[in-house]
Amino acid sequence: CTVVQLKRRNWDGPEECKLCKEQEDADHIIFRCPLASFVWCWIRDSLGWDGIPDSLSEFADRRLGDGSKPKRELMIYLLASVSWVLASVSWVLWRTRNDWVFSNILINNPKSLAYKVIVFLQFWSKMASVEGQTRRERLPLKLEQGLRRI
């Protein structure tokens, strides 16, 4: 839950992000917090994206609504890959935030977030079809290569 949701449930903790003291909501946790920005910059650089998103709506516009009309099969693959990245990054950032807020466990190095994203991507690729696994295995490899440059 974000702080906004927790406050509705009478949570008496702070309303700000523990790291940067900004108002915390889902877009902040997943896109705007400095830890999230680090992860998105790494993904941008590793995958050759033209920018980083600062909200879910901008992510959708930027990654899914580029105006081109590739073949249907390619479009489905692109949508699956992009949503796979979003799901992995969101899960890692959300869990990291919850560990800190509720258990006072903080990561030692922002790179650990990147490694967690890669592990999730590798794990989830095994759930795809055999053909999908081959294609999905390329993404974590690209991200690992990008991480080595940091």
N, C-alpha and C positions, 0 to 999 in steps of 0.2 A: 504494500500500500504506500502511496505517496503521503507526505505530511498532510496535504489537504484532506485526503480520505481518513487518515488517522485522527485528525482534529474532529471530524464529524463523529468519531467514535469515542470522543472525550479523552484522547491521548494528551498527556500534559508535557510532552517533549517539545523541543524547539521547532519552529516553523521553517528554519533555514537549513540549507545543505551544510553538513558538518565540515565539508572541505572548503567551500568558497563563500559560504554565508548568503548565497542568493536564495530567493524564494524557490522552494522545491516543488516541482510537479513532474509528471512523466517525461515531458520533453526536456526538462532540465537534466534529469537523471540519465536519459539515454542519448541526448544530443549536445547539451550546452555546458554541462559541468566540465571543468578542465580535464578530468580523467576521461570523460566521454570524447572530448575534443582530441585528446591524444590518440585514442583508438581510431576515431574516424580519419584523422590525418594519416595515420599509418595505413589504413585501408585505402584511402585516396591515393597515396603514393605507390602502394603495392599494386593496385589494380589500374592505375592510370586514369582515375576519375578526375573530373575538372573542378571539383570543389567538395566541401563537406556539408551535410545537411544540418540544420539547426532545429528541425521539428519533424514530426512524422509526416505532416502534409508536404513539407518541402522535400523530404526524402522521396515520397511517392511521385511528386512532380518531376524531380531531378532524375531519378533512376528509372521510372516507369513511363513517364509521359514525354519522351523526347521528340515526338511527332513523326518519327520514321515508321515505315510499315514493312518490317522484315517478314519473311515467311512465317506462317503460323507456328511451325515446329520450333524455329529459332526464338520466336517471341515467348513461347511457353517456357523454353529453357532459360531465357534471360530472366523472366519473371520468377521462376523457381530459384535461380541462383541469387538474385537480389534479395528475395524474401528470406532465403536461407542465411545470408549475411546479416540481415536485419535481426532475424530471430536469435542468432548466435550472439551478436553484440549486445542486444537488449537483455538477454538472459544473463550474460556475464556481468554487465553493469548493474543490473537490478540485484543480483545475488551479492555482489561486492558491496553495494550500498547497504543492503539489509544486514550483512555481516558486521559492518561498521556501526550502523545505527543501533541494532538490537543486541549485538554481542561484543561490541567494541574491538572487533578484529579488523585491522587495516592492513592492506597490502604493503609490502616493502618497496616495490618497484612497479611503476606503471606498465613495464613490459610484461609483467605477470598476467595482466589483463589480456594482452595480445596472445600469449601462449594458451590461456584458457579458451579464447575464441577459436584458435586453431584446433585445440583438442575437441571442442564441441563439433566443429565442422567435420573433422575426421570421423568422429563417432557417428554423427548423423548421416554421413555419406554411406555408411554400411547399411542403412535402412532403405536405400534406393535400389532400383532394379540394377542388374549387372551392368547394363549400358550406362545407366545414370551414375553408378558408382565410379566408373572410369572417368566420366566428365567431372563429377564432383570432387574427385581426388586432386584435380588440377588446382582448384581454388586454394585449398590449404597450402599447397606447395608454393604458389605465387606469394601468399601472405608470409610464409616462412622466409622466403627470399627477401621480401621487403623488410622484414623484421631484422634480418642480419645487417641491413644497411643503416639501421638506426644506431 
